[in-house]
């Protein structure tokens, strides 16, 4: 499941890394480093936090889709059983 999520969000991760590295390098070139040590760390932690919540919702949606598929299969099985029973009753009724 996690691999599917990584494939889906690959562009977002790459974009974040490129922008993060570019901003980090530009801060060293323009002002000699980040203004605080906590700034880049907090940006990275917030990104991780957001990705964690996105992954949870992705996993929840995948579970719901799987659950819907299971319910659909059960419904089809019941419909087939009902049709079989109806045919069986018709045969019994026709024989009498």
N, C-alpha and C positions, 0 to 999 in steps of 0.2 A: 504494500500500500504506500509506503514511504517513497519507494522508487518512482511510482507513478506520479506522486506529488512533486518530486524533484524534477521529473521530466516536464511536468506542466508549468512549473514556476522557473524553469531554467533561464529564460530571458530576464526575469525580474532579478534573479541573483547576479547575473552577469552585469546588468545595468547598475545595480547597487555597488558592486565591487569597483567598477570603472569610475563611477562618480566619487565614491569614497576615497579611492586612491588618488584621483585627480585633485580633490579638495585637500587632502592631506599634503600632497606635494606642493600645491599652490600656497598653502599656509606656511610651509618652510621657506619657499622662495620669496613671499611677500613680507612676512613678519618674523621669520626666523623660527617658526614652529607654531603649534596650536596655542591659543591663548591660555587654555587650561588643559591639564592632563585628562580630566574627567570628560571633556567635550567629545572627543572621538570615541571614548569607551561608552559613553551614554548613547551616542548615535547607534553604535553597533548593538548594544543591548536592546534598544527600542526596536531595531530591525529584527532581531531574534525573537522578541516578544510578539511582534506583529505576525511574523512567519509562523510562530507556534499556534496562534489563534486561527490563522488561515488554514493550517494543517488540520486542526481539530474540526473546523467546519467542513473541510474537504472530506475528512474521514467520516464525519456524521452524514454528509450527503451521499457518500458511496454506500454507507450502511443502509440508508433509507432506500436507495435505488435497488440494492440487493434485496431488502425486505419486500419492496413492491414486486420484484420479480418472483420471489417465493410465493407471495400471496396470489399472483397471477397464475402461477403453476398449480397451486392448490385449487383455485377456482376452476381451471380447465379440467383438472382431474375429477372434481365433483360433477361438472357438467357432463363429462364422458360417462361417469358412473350412472348419473341420472338418465342419460339417453339409453344406456344399456338396460337399465331396469325397466324403462318404458317399453323397449322392444321386447323384453322378456314377458312383460304383462300382456302385450298385444298377442304374442304367440300363444300364451296360455289361454287368452280369451278366444282367439280364433280356433283353437283346438276343441273348445267346448261347444 
